[in-house]
Amino acid sequence: MDKCYINGIGSVSIQALDFTIYEGTPTVLQHRNTAVHPDYKAFIPAGMLRRMASGVKMGIFAARQAMQDADQQNLDAIITGTSLGCLQDSEKFLDAMIENQEEYLTPTSFIQSTHNTVAAQIALQLPSKAYNFTYVNGGNSFEAALFDGLQQIHTEEAQNILVGGLDETAPQFDHLFQLAGNYKTPDAAIDFQKPKTAGIPVGEGANFFILTNQQTENTYAELLDVHLFNSPRIHAEAEIEEFLSYHGLDRNSIDVLVLGYNADQQQQSFMDEYAVLFPNTPQAYYQHLSGAFDTASAYGLKVACEVLRQQELPKQLQYNQIKPIRLKHILLISQSRGTDYSFVLLRSC
């Protein structure tokens, strides 16, 4: 069974392109947060840019950035995860239906609104005829894509795989989610330690990774395992112990616990249930830097990989006051609305 390494990372987020977790001032989180868009013309022809929604542009840019970072141009698979897909094109098409009374509609926005648009556009841009798959699985969309990539490396079906997670904001859909209580209102306080208001501070972004079976000088970390489940089958403690013991580890083996806290009062307890199992472990968070959305866990994987490669946990990621003694194993725990849970286990190289 081949080992799986993360050799390249690309990211478009609500932070500036040159922002790092070790230096620079992060964007102040608002109730609604949109991505800081880079110069897409570096990777996408100007004529095509005009017809692309932001999610497609972010995905292509982050994918090419990851490939460039890994110095890898030949892919055996392109796998993406997205929860809500290309919402902006969905809005465009629905608006056109209303304005034109369901007549004389052009199909472009409808075609580009499908969830697999980003993976398809990446393949067309490269070009690539490799395995191309998109997972739409709520809060576990990215983890499902990551699990697929990991299994293909482990079973030696592929050697170089592009895996990514992305979601975009859209004004009308965001307003509906806000009315439903899922997103924060403009006057709601944002507190990740002790949230007092319901809803998440929604964000958007695209984060892509190159998975390979070869360790190189550029390797960030080894991806040991991905475990995703809809709701806890057993008590949280037993779930963690079972997962870690498979790799000959226990809770004391984890050097940093990266938690998907999202500043939603109604969801805080879901993360707390796992955090209390690691009272003496350094804990980190990241959605204050990415905003909260169903595939924000991909940004969490990005920062965890950077921590392992740099062998330093920066202050702005620290959720508690405990500092790591070493940095070998990092466990990421994510959840969405108390149903979609995941564990991702990394090891330094």
PEUR-V476576 format. One record per backbone hydrogen bond with DSSP energy under -1.0 kcal/mol. CO is the residue of the C=O (numbers start at 1). NH is the residue of the N-H. E is the energy in kcal/mol with one decimal. If there is no record, write none. Layout:
co:nh:e
CO:NH:E
CO:NH:E
This chain:
co:nh:e
4:223:-2.3
5:212:-2.4
6:220:-3.2
8:210:-2.1
10:208:-2.9
12:206:-2.4
13:36:-2.6
16:19:-1.9
23:20:-1.4
31:202:-1.0
38:40:-1.4
39:42:-1.5
40:43:-2.2
40:44:-2.5
45:49:-1.5
48:51:-1.3
49:52:-1.6
53:57:-2.0
54:58:-3.0
55:59:-2.2
56:60:-2.5
57:61:-2.4
58:62:-2.7
59:63:-2.3
60:64:-2.5
61:65:-2.4
62:66:-2.2
63:67:-2.1
64:68:-2.3
65:69:-2.4
66:70:-2.0
67:72:-2.6
76:131:-1.0
77:162:-2.5
78:133:-2.3
79:164:-2.0
80:135:-2.9
81:166:-2.0
85:87:-1.6
86:90:-1.5
87:91:-2.7
88:92:-2.2
89:93:-2.4
90:94:-2.4
91:95:-2.7
92:96:-2.2
93:97:-2.0
94:98:-1.8
95:99:-2.9
96:100:-2.4
97:102:-2.7
98:101:-1.1
100:103:-1.6
107:111:-2.8
108:112:-2.4
114:117:-1.6
116:120:-2.1
117:121:-2.8
118:122:-2.4
119:123:-1.9
120:124:-2.3
121:125:-2.3
122:126:-1.7
123:128:-1.9
131:78:-2.9
133:80:-2.3
135:82:-2.3
137:140:-2.2
138:141:-1.6
140:144:-2.4
141:145:-1.7
142:146:-2.7
143:147:-2.7
144:148:-2.0
145:149:-2.2
146:150:-2.6
147:151:-2.5
148:152:-2.0
149:153:-1.8
150:154:-2.7
151:155:-2.4
152:157:-2.0
152:158:-1.5
153:156:-1.3
159:213:-1.0
160:76:-3.3
161:211:-3.1
162:79:-3.1
163:209:-3.1
164:81:-1.9
165:207:-2.4
167:205:-2.3
170:174:-3.1
171:175:-1.9
172:176:-1.9
173:177:-2.5
174:178:-2.0
175:179:-2.3
176:180:-1.6
177:182:-2.3
177:183:-1.0
178:181:-1.3
182:200:-2.3
185:188:-1.9
197:265:-2.3
200:184:-2.6
200:202:-1.4
201:292:-2.5
202:33:-2.2
205:167:-1.8
206:12:-2.6
207:165:-2.2
208:10:-2.3
209:163:-2.8
210:7:-2.5
211:161:-3.0
212:5:-3.0
216:219:-1.3
221:6:-2.8
222:347:-2.2
225:345:-2.4
227:343:-3.0
229:341:-3.1
235:239:-2.4
236:240:-2.3
237:241:-2.5
238:242:-2.5
239:243:-1.8
240:244:-2.7
241:245:-2.6
242:246:-1.0
244:247:-1.6
244:249:-2.2
245:248:-1.8
250:253:-1.8
251:254:-1.1
256:331:-2.0
257:284:-3.0
258:333:-2.7
264:267:-1.5
264:268:-1.2
268:272:-2.3
269:273:-1.9
271:274:-1.2
271:275:-2.5
272:276:-2.3
274:277:-1.1
275:278:-1.9
278:281:-1.4
282:257:-2.7
283:319:-3.7
283:320:-1.2
284:259:-2.9
286:289:-2.2
286:290:-1.2
287:291:-1.9
292:203:-1.5
293:296:-2.1
295:298:-1.6
296:299:-1.2
296:300:-1.5
297:301:-2.1
298:302:-1.9
299:303:-2.3
300:304:-2.0
301:305:-2.4
302:306:-1.9
303:307:-2.2
304:308:-2.0
305:309:-2.2
306:310:-2.5
307:311:-1.6
307:312:-1.2
314:317:-1.6
315:318:-1.1
317:285:-2.2
328:348:-2.4
329:255:-2.2
329:256:-1.2
330:346:-2.8
331:258:-2.7
332:344:-2.1
333:260:-1.7
334:342:-2.0
336:339:-1.9
336:340:-1.5
341:229:-2.2
342:334:-2.1
343:227:-2.9
344:332:-2.9
345:224:-2.2
345:225:-1.3
346:330:-1.7
347:222:-3.2
